[in-house]
Amino acid sequence: MFKRSAAFYDAIYSFKDYAAEAEQILGWARQHGRGQGRLLDAACGTGRHAEYLSKSYAITGIDLDEGLLEHARRRLPQAEFLAGDMCTARFDKKFDVITCLFSAIGYLDPPQLQQACRNFYEHLETGGVVLIEPWLRPEMIRPGHVGIDQAEFEGIKLVRMSRLQIEGNVSICQFRYLIGTASEIRQESEDHRLTLFTLPEYQKALEDAGFEFHWDEQGLTGRGLLIGIK
């Protein structure tokens, strides 16, 4: 998904306050008695949340994108970062907390959502907590919205434009990049497809897996937070 943009992923999202978000995550986990132990970060990306959460947890991270994982391993060499699918990854241990953040859950289709929730449940200790940051819900979407982001890093200037399209219950995020260096200006493009799950769909998937469901309306970024207790 991020094959074209892994090298500048952190620069594009440098506006995110990962330290503050990690503190919020830790706060929710502590509310349910899981402020330390083992944490699985599903769709861990470049390991920015894990970097801060590693102060309280032994971290395992999984992601489908090897380019992002390379950054995570350099950032946090003491952690375990593996190529893996949140729907099917298997471990010989269980976790106190499982996180799936920054709307990564939206990359799943409805059957995969059910499968991922069951897999999370199987890999949690009894009393453990899963924290899932959802993608935008249908009532929050703005079809045709165009966004622009700019970043500079390591002598590179970067502009990303994004455009949002809707096909049924799927949002298509069109990303177009201009990457400028002293030697050239080049273009890259990515299209990301994310399912517009409703809150009842998320709730059903978690409850069908066996979780006790809770909902935080604000969450980390205004998209809410799904909380499941085993």
Residue pairs with C-beta under 8 A, 6 or more apart in sequence:
1 64
1 65
1 107
1 190
1 192
2 9
2 65
2 67
2 68
2 190
3 65
3 67
3 190
4 177
4 188
4 189
4 190
5 12
5 160
5 175
5 177
5 188
5 190
6 46
6 65
6 67
6 68
6 70
6 71
7 67
8 151
8 153
8 156
8 158
8 177
8 179
9 45
9 46
9 68
9 71
10 46
10 48
10 71
10 153
11 151
11 152
11 153
11 156
11 158
12 149
12 151
12 158
12 160
13 48
14 151
16 48
18 48
18 49
18 51
18 52
19 52
21 49
21 101
21 220
21 221
22 49
22 51
22 52
22 53
23 52
24 220
25 49
25 53
25 99
25 101
25 131
25 220
26 35
26 53
26 56
28 129
28 131
28 216
28 225
28 227
29 35
29 96
29 97
29 129
29 131
32 127
32 129
32 227
32 229
33 127
34 96
34 97
34 127
34 128
34 129
35 56
36 56
36 57
36 96
37 57
37 58
37 95
37 96
37 97
37 125
38 57
38 58
38 60
38 93
38 94
38 95
38 96
38 97
39 50
39 53
39 56
39 57
39 58
39 59
39 60
39 95
39 96
39 97
39 98
39 99
40 60
40 61
40 62
40 91
40 95
40 97
40 98
40 99
40 123
41 47
41 49
41 50
41 53
41 59
41 60
41 61
41 62
41 98
41 99
41 100
41 101
42 62
42 86
42 89
42 98
42 99
42 100
42 104
42 116
42 120
43 62
43 63
43 64
43 86
43 100
43 101
43 102
43 104
43 105
43 107
44 50
44 61
44 62
44 63
44 68
44 69
44 72
44 81
45 63
45 65
45 68
45 72
45 102
45 104
46 68
46 71
46 72
46 75
47 61
47 71
47 72
47 73
47 75
47 76
47 79
47 81
48 75
49 99
49 101
50 59
50 61
50 72
50 75
50 76
50 79
51 75
51 76
53 59
53 99
54 76
54 78
54 79
57 96
57 97
58 79
59 76
59 79
59 80
60 79
60 80
60 81
60 82
60 91
60 95
61 69
61 72
61 79
61 80
61 81
61 82
62 81
62 82
62 83
62 84
62 85
62 86
62 89
63 69
63 72
63 81
63 83
63 84
64 83
64 84
64 85
66 83
69 81
69 82
69 83
72 79
72 81
73 79
73 81
82 89
86 100
86 104
86 108
86 116
86 119
86 120
87 108
87 112
87 115
87 116
87 119
88 115
88 119
89 119
91 123
94 123
94 124
94 125
94 128
95 123
95 124
95 125
95 128
96 124
96 125
96 128
96 129
97 128
97 129
97 130
97 131
98 120
98 123
98 124
98 128
98 129
98 130
98 131
99 130
99 131
99 132
100 116
100 120
100 130
100 131
100 132
100 133
101 131
101 132
101 133
101 220
102 133
103 133
103 134
103 135
103 136
103 194
103 223
104 133
105 113
105 116
105 132
105 133
105 134
105 135
105 197
105 202
105 226
106 134
106 135
106 136
106 171
106 194
106 195
106 196
106 197
107 192
107 193
107 194
107 195
108 116
108 195
109 195
110 195
110 197
110 201
113 195
113 197
113 201
113 202
113 205
114 205
114 208
114 209
116 205
117 130
117 205
117 206
117 208
117 209
117 211
117 228
118 208
118 209
120 130
120 209
120 228
121 130
121 209
121 210
121 211
121 228
121 230
124 130
124 230
125 230
126 230
127 229
127 230
128 229
128 230
129 227
129 228
129 229
129 230
130 206
130 211
130 226
130 227
130 228
130 230
131 225
131 226
131 227
132 202
132 225
132 226
132 227
132 228
133 219
133 220
133 221
133 223
133 224
133 225
133 226
134 197
134 199
134 202
134 219
134 223
134 224
134 225
134 226
135 171
135 194
135 195
135 196
135 197
135 223
136 171
136 194
136 196
136 223
137 196
137 197
137 198
137 199
137 223
137 224
138 169
138 196
138 198
140 223
141 164
141 166
141 171
141 196
142 164
143 164
143 165
143 166
144 163
144 164
144 165
145 163
145 164
146 161
146 162
146 163
146 164
147 161
147 162
147 163
148 159
148 160
148 161
148 162
149 159
149 160
149 162
150 157
150 158
150 159
150 160
151 157
151 158
151 160
152 158
155 181
155 182
156 179
156 180
156 181
157 179
157 180
157 181
158 177
158 178
158 179
158 180
159 177
159 178
160 175
160 176
160 177
160 178
161 175
161 176
162 173
162 174
162 175
162 176
163 173
163 174
163 176
164 171
164 172
164 173
164 174
165 171
165 172
165 174
166 172
166 196
169 195
169 196
169 197
170 193
170 194
170 195
170 196
171 193
171 194
171 195
171 196
172 191
172 192
172 193
173 191
173 192
173 193
173 194
174 189
174 191
175 189
175 190
175 191
175 192
176 187
176 188
176 189
177 187
177 188
177 189
177 190
178 185
178 186
178 187
179 185
179 186
179 187
179 188
199 215
199 224
202 226
203 213
203 215
203 226
206 213
206 226
206 228
207 213
209 228
210 230
211 228
211 229
211 230
212 228
212 229
212 230
213 226
213 227
213 228
214 226
214 227
214 228
214 229
215 224
215 225
215 226
215 227
216 224
216 225
216 227
217 224
218 224
218 225
219 225
